[in-house]
Amino acid sequence: MPDSKKKKMVVLQVLPELNQGGVELGTTEIASELQKRGIENYVASEGGRMEHNLERIKVKHFTLPLKTKNIFKMYLNALRLSAIIKKYGITIVHARSRAPAWSAYWAAKRCGVHFVTTFHGTYGLGPWKIKKFYNRVMTYGERVIAISNHIKEHIIHHYGTDEQKIRLIARCVNMDNFDVDHISAERMIKFMEENNIPEDKPIISLIGRLTNWKGQKLLIEALNKIKTQDFYCLLIGDDQGRTKYSDELKEMIKKYGMEDRFRFIRHVSDVPAAMMTSEIVLSTSIEPEAFGRIAIEGQAMGRIVVASNIGGSKETVIDGVTGKLFESGNADDLAAALHWALHLSTKEKEKIGAAAIKNVKEHFTKQIMCDKTIKVYEELN
């Protein structure tokens, strides 16, 4: 058991890698806030593009093969993490993904330090729930952070975790980046010119990797139902090698005679500028999002957000006030929501946009997320 005597807080965050993603972004945001408060902290992962973010804020990164699911390598990682814990006086180990969480848990237990986890997703249980044991390590934290009520309910229902040790901490928007006043006309023009986007049509954007559960097919079906209306749709996201799926999307668009109404954009470096050019920002997932960052980023930009009425979106979008929720998987209802959004008056758009920005500033900022996470650390240390 960890020593109950008050110690200087030293935090080690553990995750598989540091390429772009919600887990990685949350890790670097917490690292930055800890550093700002003068709290010693470290990150361990397999590395990646976001390592430079840690270098910039002078947070040391340990490169270990933490993506591995090989049990022997996981045990070796536990030994390596144990050495780091002892050498650097770590008092709290925070794990953010299953495979590295096992190594982190063994290391924390071995060294007698506190162990915290963040449940970032529902994690598939597999046939006959065979993955349940593997997933369960995410409930072994002395504190288990759930990124939404949807995830909290999942943890309690599937794992029987004591609600008393679960802490609900929503994901966030960095308002320094997603601030309407900081997006210049030059950035918007550059995005539109680089991607050959027409200036005379309402832009509808769906941002997210090209995979069936994100709802691209549903969106195409819905837009076909209102194709007499004026719009231009951006499908922004990488197919990550799933060329069969992206080819199916293009075939659907061709079948409906809408080839001149869509643009596929594999990668966007300036997401805020992409959102600012859009009348409507979409989250059309047909399976529940654990949280759904796009929905709050769109609201932060004062855009009209249209989202599925499942998962995290139910907690971030106030229907009819900060955006519009539609029945998940229902192309007719999505078409109706898009029709509603496309026909809002300028005054109505401004009212919804202002309410959306207020919603994010009051509930989903980076500072709120960091404050709540560090409070969890302080509960234990």
C-alpha positions as CSV (number, residue, x, y, z in Angstrom):
1,M,0.0,0.0,0.0
2,P,1.2,3.5,-0.7
3,D,2.8,5.4,2.2
4,S,0.1,7.6,3.8
5,K,2.7,10.2,4.8
6,K,2.4,13.4,2.7
7,K,5.0,13.4,-0.1
8,K,6.1,15.8,-2.8
9,M,3.8,15.0,-5.8
10,V,5.6,13.6,-8.8
11,V,3.5,12.3,-11.6
12,L,4.2,9.8,-14.4
13,Q,1.7,9.5,-17.2
14,V,1.8,6.2,-19.2
15,L,0.3,5.7,-22.6
16,P,1.0,3.6,-25.8
17,E,2.3,6.4,-28.0
18,L,2.4,10.1,-28.7
19,N,0.9,10.4,-32.1
20,Q,-2.1,12.7,-32.7
21,G,-5.3,11.7,-30.8
22,G,-7.5,12.5,-27.8
23,V,-5.5,10.4,-25.3
24,E,-2.2,12.0,-26.5
25,L,-3.6,15.5,-26.4
26,G,-5.0,15.0,-22.9
27,T,-1.7,13.7,-21.7
28,T,0.3,16.7,-23.0
29,E,-2.3,19.1,-21.7
30,I,-2.0,17.7,-18.2
31,A,1.8,17.6,-18.5
32,S,1.8,21.3,-19.4
33,E,-0.5,22.3,-16.5
34,L,1.6,20.3,-14.0
35,Q,4.7,22.0,-15.3
36,K,3.1,25.4,-15.1
37,R,2.2,24.7,-11.4
38,G,5.8,23.6,-10.7
39,I,4.8,20.0,-10.2
40,E,7.4,17.6,-11.4
41,N,6.1,15.2,-14.0
42,Y,7.1,12.7,-16.7
43,V,5.6,10.8,-19.6
44,A,6.3,7.3,-20.8
45,S,5.3,6.0,-24.2
46,E,6.6,4.5,-27.4
47,G,7.0,8.1,-28.7
48,G,5.6,9.9,-31.7
49,R,4.9,13.2,-33.4
50,M,3.7,14.9,-30.2
51,E,7.0,14.3,-28.3
52,H,8.1,17.8,-29.4
53,N,5.1,19.2,-27.4
54,L,6.8,17.7,-24.3
55,E,10.2,19.0,-25.3
56,R,8.8,22.5,-25.7
57,I,7.5,22.5,-22.1
58,K,10.6,20.7,-20.8
59,V,8.8,17.5,-19.6
60,K,11.0,14.4,-19.8
61,H,9.8,11.6,-22.0
62,F,10.8,7.9,-21.5
63,T,10.6,5.9,-24.7
64,L,9.5,2.4,-24.0
65,P,7.7,-0.3,-26.2
66,L,4.4,0.3,-24.4
67,K,2.2,-0.5,-27.3
68,T,3.1,-4.2,-27.0
69,K,0.4,-6.7,-25.9
70,N,3.0,-9.5,-25.5
71,I,2.7,-10.6,-21.9
72,F,6.5,-11.1,-21.5
73,K,7.3,-7.7,-22.9
74,M,4.6,-6.1,-20.8
75,Y,6.3,-7.6,-17.7
76,L,9.6,-6.2,-18.9
77,N,8.0,-2.8,-19.3
78,A,6.8,-3.1,-15.7
79,L,10.4,-3.6,-14.5
80,R,11.5,-0.6,-16.6
81,L,8.7,1.6,-15.2
82,S,9.6,0.4,-11.7
83,A,13.2,1.6,-12.2
84,I,11.9,5.0,-13.4
85,I,9.5,5.3,-10.4
86,K,12.4,4.6,-7.9
87,K,14.9,6.8,-9.7
88,Y,12.7,9.9,-10.1
89,G,10.6,9.6,-6.9
90,I,7.3,9.1,-8.7
91,T,4.3,9.2,-6.3
92,I,1.5,8.8,-8.8
93,V,1.3,6.7,-11.9
94,H,-1.5,7.6,-14.3
95,A,-2.3,5.0,-17.0
96,R,-4.4,5.9,-20.1
97,S,-4.7,2.7,-22.1
98,R,-5.0,-1.0,-21.4
99,A,-1.7,-2.6,-22.5
100,P,0.5,0.0,-20.8
101,A,-1.9,0.1,-17.9
102,W,-1.0,-3.5,-17.0
103,S,2.7,-2.6,-16.9
104,A,2.0,0.6,-15.0
105,Y,-0.2,-1.2,-12.5
106,W,2.4,-3.9,-11.8
107,A,5.1,-1.3,-11.4
108,A,3.0,0.9,-9.1
109,K,2.1,-2.0,-6.9
110,R,5.7,-3.2,-6.9
111,C,6.9,0.3,-5.8
112,G,4.1,1.1,-3.4
113,V,2.9,4.3,-5.2
114,H,-0.5,5.5,-6.2
115,F,-2.2,4.3,-9.4
116,V,-4.8,6.3,-11.4
117,T,-6.5,5.3,-14.7
118,T,-8.5,7.2,-17.3
119,F,-11.2,5.2,-19.1
120,H,-11.1,6.9,-22.5
121,G,-13.5,4.5,-24.3
122,T,-15.9,1.6,-23.9
123,Y,-13.3,-1.0,-25.1
124,G,-14.8,-4.0,-26.9
125,L,-15.6,-7.0,-24.7
126,G,-15.2,-9.4,-27.6
127,P,-17.1,-12.7,-28.2
128,W,-18.4,-14.2,-24.9
129,K,-16.8,-11.1,-23.2
130,I,-13.3,-12.7,-23.4
131,K,-11.6,-9.3,-23.3
132,K,-13.3,-8.3,-20.0
133,F,-10.3,-9.4,-17.9
134,Y,-7.9,-7.6,-20.1
135,N,-10.0,-4.4,-20.0
136,R,-10.5,-4.7,-16.2
137,V,-7.1,-3.2,-15.4
138,M,-8.6,0.2,-16.3
139,T,-10.8,-0.2,-13.1
140,Y,-7.8,-1.0,-10.9
141,G,-6.9,2.6,-10.2
142,E,-7.5,4.0,-6.8
143,R,-9.3,6.7,-8.7
144,V,-10.8,5.9,-12.1
145,I,-11.4,8.9,-14.3
146,A,-14.4,8.6,-16.7
147,I,-14.4,11.1,-19.6
148,S,-18.3,11.2,-19.8
149,N,-21.4,10.0,-18.0
150,H,-21.8,7.5,-20.9
151,I,-18.4,6.0,-19.9
152,K,-19.1,6.2,-16.2
153,E,-22.3,4.2,-16.6
154,H,-20.4,1.7,-18.8
155,I,-17.8,1.1,-16.1
156,I,-20.4,0.6,-13.4
157,H,-22.6,-1.7,-15.6
158,H,-19.9,-3.9,-17.1
159,Y,-17.3,-4.0,-14.3
160,G,-19.2,-3.4,-11.1
161,T,-16.8,-0.7,-10.2
162,D,-17.5,1.2,-6.9
163,E,-19.0,4.5,-8.0
164,Q,-17.2,6.2,-5.0
165,K,-13.8,5.9,-6.7
166,I,-15.0,7.1,-10.2
167,R,-14.4,10.8,-11.0
168,L,-16.2,12.3,-14.0
169,I,-13.9,14.6,-15.9
170,A,-15.0,15.6,-19.4
171,R,-12.6,16.1,-22.2
172,C,-11.9,19.6,-23.2
173,V,-11.3,22.3,-25.8
174,N,-8.2,24.4,-25.8
175,M,-9.8,27.8,-26.1
176,D,-6.5,29.4,-27.1
177,N,-6.8,27.4,-30.3
178,F,-10.5,27.3,-30.8
179,D,-11.3,31.0,-30.4
180,V,-13.4,32.7,-33.1
181,D,-11.5,36.0,-32.5
182,H,-8.2,34.3,-33.3
183,I,-9.1,32.8,-36.7
184,S,-8.0,35.3,-39.3
185,A,-9.6,35.7,-42.7
186,E,-6.2,34.7,-44.2
187,R,-6.3,31.3,-42.5
188,M,-9.8,30.6,-43.8
189,I,-8.9,31.7,-47.3
190,K,-5.8,29.6,-47.2
191,F,-7.7,26.5,-46.2
192,M,-10.3,27.1,-48.9
193,E,-7.8,27.7,-51.6
194,E,-5.6,24.7,-50.7
195,N,-8.7,22.4,-50.9
196,N,-10.5,24.1,-53.8
197,I,-13.6,24.8,-51.8
198,P,-16.3,27.0,-53.3
199,E,-17.0,30.3,-51.6
200,D,-20.7,30.6,-52.7
201,K,-22.2,27.6,-50.9
202,P,-23.0,26.7,-47.3
203,I,-20.2,24.3,-46.1
204,I,-21.1,21.2,-44.2
205,S,-18.1,19.4,-42.5
206,L,-17.8,15.9,-41.1
207,I,-14.4,15.6,-39.4
208,G,-13.2,12.1,-38.4
209,R,-11.4,9.1,-39.8
210,L,-13.1,7.4,-42.6
211,T,-14.7,4.4,-40.9
212,N,-18.3,3.1,-41.0
213,W,-19.2,3.8,-37.4
214,K,-18.4,7.5,-37.9
215,G,-21.5,7.7,-40.1
216,Q,-20.2,8.9,-43.5
217,K,-22.7,6.7,-45.3
218,L,-25.6,7.9,-43.2
219,L,-24.6,11.5,-44.1
220,I,-24.5,10.8,-47.8
221,E,-28.0,9.2,-47.6
222,A,-29.3,12.2,-45.7
223,L,-27.9,14.7,-48.1
224,N,-29.3,12.8,-51.0
225,K,-32.8,13.5,-49.4
226,I,-32.2,17.2,-49.5
227,K,-30.0,17.5,-52.6
228,T,-32.3,20.2,-54.1
229,Q,-30.9,22.5,-51.4
230,D,-27.7,24.4,-51.7
231,F,-24.7,22.9,-49.8
232,Y,-21.1,21.6,-50.2
233,C,-19.9,18.8,-48.0
234,L,-16.4,18.2,-46.7
235,L,-15.4,14.7,-45.6
236,I,-12.3,15.4,-43.6
237,G,-10.3,12.3,-42.4
238,D,-7.9,9.6,-43.4
239,D,-9.1,6.2,-44.4
240,Q,-6.0,4.7,-42.7
241,G,-5.6,2.2,-45.5
242,R,-9.3,1.3,-45.6
243,T,-9.5,2.1,-49.3
244,K,-12.4,-0.2,-49.9
245,Y,-14.6,1.9,-47.5
246,S,-13.5,5.2,-49.1
247,D,-14.2,3.8,-52.5
248,E,-17.7,2.7,-51.3
249,L,-18.4,6.3,-50.2
250,K,-17.3,7.7,-53.6
251,E,-19.5,5.2,-55.3
252,M,-22.5,6.2,-53.2
253,I,-21.9,9.8,-54.0
254,K,-21.7,9.0,-57.7
255,K,-24.9,6.9,-57.6
256,Y,-26.8,9.9,-56.2
257,G,-25.3,12.3,-58.8
258,M,-23.6,14.4,-56.1
259,E,-20.0,14.2,-57.3
260,D,-19.8,18.0,-57.5
261,R,-21.1,18.5,-53.9
262,F,-18.4,16.6,-52.0
263,R,-14.7,17.0,-51.2
264,F,-12.6,14.4,-49.6
265,I,-9.7,15.9,-47.5
266,R,-7.3,13.4,-46.0
267,H,-5.7,15.7,-43.5
268,V,-6.2,19.2,-42.2
269,S,-3.4,21.0,-40.2
270,D,-5.7,23.9,-39.3
271,V,-8.9,22.4,-37.9
272,P,-10.2,25.7,-36.4
273,A,-9.9,27.4,-39.8
274,A,-11.7,24.4,-41.4
275,M,-14.5,24.8,-38.8
276,M,-14.8,28.5,-39.3
277,T,-15.4,28.1,-43.0
278,S,-18.3,25.7,-42.2
279,E,-21.9,26.6,-41.6
280,I,-22.5,23.2,-40.0
281,V,-20.2,20.9,-38.1
282,L,-21.3,17.3,-37.9
283,S,-20.9,14.3,-35.5
284,T,-22.9,11.5,-37.2
285,S,-21.6,8.5,-35.4
286,I,-23.9,5.4,-35.5
287,E,-22.2,4.0,-32.4
288,P,-21.8,6.0,-29.2
289,E,-18.8,8.3,-29.0
290,A,-17.0,8.0,-25.6
291,F,-17.1,11.8,-25.5
292,G,-17.0,13.4,-29.0
293,R,-14.4,16.2,-29.1
294,I,-15.6,17.5,-32.5
295,A,-19.0,18.4,-31.1
296,I,-17.4,20.7,-28.4
297,E,-14.8,22.1,-30.8
298,G,-17.6,23.0,-33.2
299,Q,-19.5,24.7,-30.4
300,A,-16.4,26.6,-29.3
301,M,-16.2,28.0,-32.8
302,G,-19.8,29.1,-32.6
303,R,-20.8,26.8,-35.5
304,I,-24.1,25.0,-35.8
305,V,-23.4,21.5,-34.5
306,V,-25.6,18.6,-35.6
307,A,-24.9,15.4,-33.7
308,S,-26.2,11.9,-33.1
309,N,-28.3,11.6,-29.9
310,I,-26.1,8.9,-28.4
311,G,-23.0,8.7,-26.3
312,G,-21.1,11.8,-25.3
313,S,-22.9,14.1,-27.6
314,K,-26.0,13.9,-25.4
315,E,-23.9,15.5,-22.6
316,T,-22.3,18.3,-24.7
317,V,-25.0,19.4,-27.2
318,I,-28.1,21.1,-25.8
319,D,-30.7,20.2,-28.3
320,G,-32.1,23.3,-30.1
321,V,-30.0,25.6,-27.9
322,T,-26.4,25.0,-28.7
323,G,-26.9,22.7,-31.7
324,K,-29.2,19.9,-32.9
325,L,-29.4,16.3,-31.9
326,F,-30.9,13.7,-34.4
327,E,-31.9,10.1,-34.0
328,S,-28.8,8.0,-34.4
329,G,-28.7,5.9,-37.6
330,N,-31.9,7.6,-39.0
331,A,-31.1,9.3,-42.4
332,D,-34.5,10.9,-42.5
333,D,-34.0,12.6,-39.1
334,L,-30.5,13.7,-40.0
335,A,-31.9,15.2,-43.3
336,A,-34.5,17.1,-41.2
337,A,-31.8,18.3,-38.8
338,L,-29.7,19.5,-41.8
339,H,-32.7,21.2,-43.3
340,W,-33.3,23.0,-40.0
341,A,-29.7,24.1,-39.8
342,L,-29.4,25.3,-43.4
343,H,-32.6,27.4,-43.0
344,L,-31.7,29.2,-39.8
345,S,-31.8,33.0,-40.0
346,T,-28.7,35.0,-39.4
347,K,-30.1,36.1,-36.0
348,E,-30.9,32.5,-35.0
349,K,-27.4,31.3,-36.0
350,E,-25.9,34.1,-33.9
351,K,-28.0,33.2,-30.9
352,I,-27.2,29.4,-31.1
353,G,-23.5,30.2,-31.7
354,A,-23.3,32.5,-28.6
355,A,-25.0,29.8,-26.5
356,A,-22.6,27.1,-27.8
357,I,-19.5,29.2,-27.0
358,K,-20.9,29.9,-23.5
359,N,-21.6,26.2,-23.0
360,V,-18.0,25.2,-23.8
361,K,-16.5,28.0,-21.7
362,E,-18.6,27.0,-18.7
363,H,-18.1,23.2,-18.9
364,F,-15.5,22.0,-21.3
365,T,-12.3,24.1,-21.2
366,K,-8.8,22.8,-20.9
367,Q,-8.4,24.6,-17.6
368,I,-11.5,22.9,-16.1
369,M,-10.2,19.5,-17.2
370,C,-6.7,20.1,-15.8
371,D,-8.0,21.5,-12.5
372,K,-10.2,18.5,-11.9
373,T,-7.5,16.0,-12.9
374,I,-4.9,17.6,-10.6
375,K,-7.5,17.6,-7.8
376,V,-7.7,13.8,-8.2
377,Y,-3.9,13.6,-7.8
378,E,-4.2,15.7,-4.7
379,E,-6.8,13.4,-3.2
380,L,-4.2,10.6,-3.2
381,N,-0.9,12.3,-2.7
